[in-house]
């Protein structure tokens, strides 16, 4: 259901952009800027679709039967568990370097599809942000008409609240009718036909949806980017926090064994090794693997409390 919802909403936004937003851009700008918009938007769409499909259909990775690197036994699978491997109660399997189970993908996010997941989140965030700003002028015209706004149209709930409060002071009309009264004569003309009514609703739908999603995805991407910068997954973050608190009571400093510093952490995560470049393998669709097996892990060089390994591994 969640996957269907993602596909449906994305398709609707793309269709509204083609039918309602692009014609406005072509009319308002010259050929050069129109070309830039077309190329940039299709580059975003290409990366969104590619990374979503890969994240949803790529196996995150599972421990093989004969594992050379074993640190514990999974109590649910009753099988050897390599480092950074965790059991997913939804999939019923152990997942290599498991981050979380994503309902929007109907798949676990693990070693082999973690990069696809993060790139999808980033490009979808960038795409919704682009759609929000590209459709700003059209939304402002259709939602508020020629009325004066106390804040930019992007903060439409604030403007609506102000209009409702101000109108209630001027007359005794019912507050629930204010939203429809906020439309100007120009808006009434726009809604004269069924086709114009669809155009009007589609523009408002796309702006509100993209504005809301861009905020949510921006926060989600920031969260995961912070974890990657620290060389840990969502699950490992909770384990590391517990270990950090335990060692603090003993006046010891916790060190994450998989934290190699900001730059190397990102290079390892993005698989930028063996001559791979950011331009070719990140800014453009690429199926390159992370560059390992998800079983054997390099660790940073520092003294480590061995009792920690039992918890995190």
Secondary structure, DSSP 4 states (H G I P E B T S, - for coil): -HHHHHHHHHHHHHHHIIIIIHHHHHHHS-HHHHHHHHHHHHHHHHHHHHHHHHHHHS------SS-SS--EEETTTTEEE-TT-EEETTTTEEETT--EEETTTTEEE-TTTHHHHHHHHHHHHHHHHHHHHHTHHHHHHHHHTT---SS-GGGHHHHHHHHHHHHHHH----GGGHHHHTS-HHHHHHTTSHHHHHHHHHHHHHHHHHHHHHHHHHHHHHHHHHHHHTT--HHHHHHHHHHHHHHHHTT-----TT---HHHHHHHHHT--TT--HHHHTSS------SS-SSS----SS---THHHHHH-
